[in-house]
Amino acid sequence: MKKSDKKIENSIREALTAVCELALEDVAGFNWITHFVNYNDFPDSLSIVCVFASNDELASVVSTHQNDYLRTLIREKLAAAGIPIANMRHQVSFDTQEACDNQHDGKWHLRFS
């Protein structure tokens, strides 16, 4: 990883940590957030996943439009770090621990590969 990529990675990590802290307080069922990126195609390759405990909790978040709140929060925190996101609907997704347990025996590395 190039030095410039490490700086971008740290900015992404700090922004998403701030999102995580707020979401843990504000969004019922929210557990954690992660991201993936290919720096050869940055920022278009940036992919962010918000993880919830259960499918029911995620369905509730979607029905109350808190998923939009999370996308807005992510956009704001990344923008403040100088990281533009072109397509929030494509680059931010939602998943659940329950789905990972059922489909990949709780092995996130398999789910994300």
PyMOL commands that set and color helices and strands:
alter all, ss='L'
color gray80, all
select helices_A, chain A and resi 3-26+39-41+55-63+66-80+88-91+97-104+108-111
alter helices_A, ss='H'
color red, helices_A
select strands_A, chain A and resi 30-36+47-52+92-96
alter strands_A, ss='S'
color yellow, strands_A
deselect
rebuild
show_as cartoon
